[in-house]
Amino acid sequence: MAKKELTYAEAMAEIEKTLGRLRSEEMDVDSLAAEVKRATELIASCKAKLRKAEADVNKILEP
């Protein structure tokens, strides 16, 4: 079964949660690399969604 793609808001919430755990030092060193990798993937996904939204808005606003 394919994974459901997260919305921008869901991805940002997961990134914030990870960042919070990192800042509060709740994250153990054993899971650090995996957490950072996941956050990097989420950030890339968010950037792609923002670029698409910008392109869509620009297309709508073209004279």
C-alpha positions as CSV (number, residue, x, y, z in Angstrom):
1,M,0.0,0.0,0.0
2,A,1.4,3.4,-1.0
3,K,2.0,6.0,1.7
4,K,-0.4,8.9,1.9
5,E,1.3,12.1,1.0
6,L,1.3,14.6,3.8
7,T,-0.2,18.0,3.4
8,Y,2.0,21.0,3.8
9,A,0.5,21.7,7.3
10,E,1.0,18.0,8.4
11,A,4.6,18.1,7.2
12,M,5.3,21.3,8.9
13,A,3.8,20.0,12.1
14,E,6.0,16.9,12.0
15,I,9.1,19.1,11.4
16,E,8.2,21.3,14.3
17,K,7.7,18.3,16.5
18,T,11.1,16.9,15.5
19,L,12.7,20.3,16.1
20,G,11.1,20.5,19.5
21,R,12.5,17.1,20.5
22,L,15.9,18.1,19.3
23,R,15.9,21.4,21.2
24,S,14.7,19.8,24.4
25,E,17.3,17.0,24.0
26,E,14.6,14.4,24.1
27,M,16.0,12.7,21.0
28,D,18.5,9.9,21.6
29,V,21.6,9.7,19.5
30,D,20.4,6.3,18.1
31,S,17.5,7.9,16.3
32,L,19.1,11.2,15.5
33,A,20.2,10.4,11.9
34,A,16.9,8.9,11.0
35,E,15.0,11.9,12.4
36,V,17.2,14.3,10.6
37,K,16.8,12.4,7.3
38,R,13.0,12.4,7.7
39,A,13.0,16.1,8.5
40,T,15.1,16.8,5.4
41,E,12.6,14.8,3.3
42,L,9.7,16.8,4.7
43,I,11.5,20.1,4.1
44,A,12.1,19.1,0.5
45,S,8.4,18.2,0.1
46,C,7.3,21.5,1.7
47,K,9.6,23.5,-0.7
48,A,8.2,21.6,-3.7
49,K,4.6,22.4,-2.6
50,L,5.5,26.1,-2.1
51,R,7.1,26.3,-5.6
52,K,4.0,24.7,-7.1
53,A,1.7,27.0,-5.3
54,E,3.7,30.0,-6.4
55,A,3.7,28.8,-10.0
56,D,-0.1,28.2,-9.9
57,V,-0.7,31.7,-8.4
58,N,1.6,33.3,-11.0
59,K,-0.3,31.5,-13.8
60,I,-3.6,32.8,-12.4
61,L,-2.4,36.3,-12.1
62,E,-0.9,36.5,-15.6
63,P,-2.6,39.0,-17.8
